Amino acid sequence: MSSPTSGIRVAGPAVSPQLFFACCNGGLDETRRLFADAQVISSLRKLHAGVAVATGDLSPSRAQIVQRLNEAGIPVIAGLELPGDQGYYINSGNAPQAAARFTAFQQWTAKYGLHWSAVGLDIEPDIRFFDDFQHHRMRLAYWLLFHYFDFAQLARAREAYSELIHRMQSEGYKVITYQLPVMVVERKAHLTLLERLLGIVDVRGNDEVIMIFSGLNRAIGAAMIWTLGPDSQSIAVLGTNAPGHPLSWNEFSRDLIVASHFSRLVGVYNLEGAVRLGFFSRLETMDWHRSVTISAQSLMRAQRLERIALIVLWLVEFLPLILLAMLLAFLWITTRWWKRRHRRRSVLRLPLNPPPVQS
């Protein structure tokens, strides 16, 4: 139910969606303490929730954590990750390393008898990109300029990751790809600008999860989920781990209800934050019948932001053509002006009384 002035009222799904909590980006000691807590395991089971475990290291200790979850009957997604010196996230610059990492992951899985409900590919820019953004702006500018025209690497990356996903599926794994919200906007524009500049790759497995952090702009809030939701297969809610400004319970539960309007699988980033903030016990008693309201003002802000993003993408994508067109227009105008000026000066040079014709 909605109106132009009151906004949109989103009804709860009545039953809890399938929740998956991302975890284990911290040290192994923190992770062991997390799952040594019987209450955490009990809450996961009561919620029928799963856990997406980061595989930044393929160590015996991490394998023991996965075995603990397997024994408790908790579904586990393997978050395939690369070492930090290889960029950490999956992107267009490290497809060969990702394929090699999957081979090592298979060997580790077989060695320890681990069971996975899916393999997840978190497709984001190289983590070193953010370091350059903060500390090496000139190097970043050169990198962006180079990749602006690098259509070949994008084509190679799409092909390589499509082959890797097919390989994973042929090995019996369900594959989930995790994408930034900008991918939804870029698809609407039918462009590849952000793929080239950021190194993200538009590939899909069995399911795709769009990661949305409403806390980045609280004036928009859940309206961003509502705006991007129709073009998303599944949604992950971010913000329980945000340093200094995590989502409140009201914001978090609101986002879950709005996300579950579009998705039966809802991701949460992350488990450690949800436990620390005391959200687990509240999730067990959460009323999934309740409705939440997205204000008309926040909806207009979200739609305006999306329109601006589309315009900017189009302008930057075709910037060389726009500049070329401006240059040609300038040359055409300059040429016409010069020709007119030249004709005028020629007319002025003609004698007013031409000499008589000699007979």
HELIX and SHEET records of a PDB file:
HELIX    1   1 LEU A   28  ALA A   36  1                                   9    
HELIX    2   2 ALA A   38  LYS A   46  1                                   9    
HELIX    3   3 PRO A   60  GLU A   71  1                                  12    
HELIX    4   4 GLY A   84  GLN A   86  5                                   3    
HELIX    5   5 ALA A   95  TYR A  112  1                                  18    
HELIX    6   6 ILE A  127  HIS A  135  1                                   9    
HELIX    7   7 ARG A  137  TYR A  148  1                                  12    
HELIX    8   8 PHE A  151  SER A  170  1                                  20    
HELIX    9   9 VAL A  182  ALA A  189  1                                   8    
HELIX   10  10 LEU A  193  LEU A  198  1                                   6    
HELIX   11  11 SER A  214  LEU A  216  5                                   3    
HELIX   12  12 ALA A  223  LEU A  228  1                                   6    
HELIX   13  13 GLY A  229  ASP A  231  5                                   3    
HELIX   14  14 TRP A  249  PHE A  262  1                                  14    
HELIX   15  15 LEU A  271  ARG A  276  1                                   6    
HELIX   16  16 PHE A  279  GLU A  284  1                                   6    
HELIX   17  17 ALA A  296  GLU A  317  1                                  22    
HELIX   18  18 LEU A  319  ARG A  349  1                                  31    
SHEET    1   A 3 SER A   2  SER A   3  0                                        
SHEET    2   A 3 GLY A   7  VAL A  10 -1                                        
SHEET    3   A 3 VAL A 292  ILE A 294 -1                                        
SHEET    1   B 9 GLN A  18  CYS A  23  0                                        
SHEET    2   B 9 GLY A  50  ALA A  54  1                                        
SHEET    3   B 9 VAL A  76  LEU A  80  1                                        
SHEET    4   B 9 ALA A 118  ASP A 122  1                                        
SHEET    5   B 9 VAL A 175  GLN A 179  1                                        
SHEET    6   B 9 ASP A 207  ILE A 212  1                                        
SHEET    7   B 9 SER A 234  LEU A 238  1                                        
SHEET    8   B 9 LEU A 265  TYR A 269  1                                        
SHEET    9   B 9 GLN A  18  CYS A  23  1                                        
END                                                                             
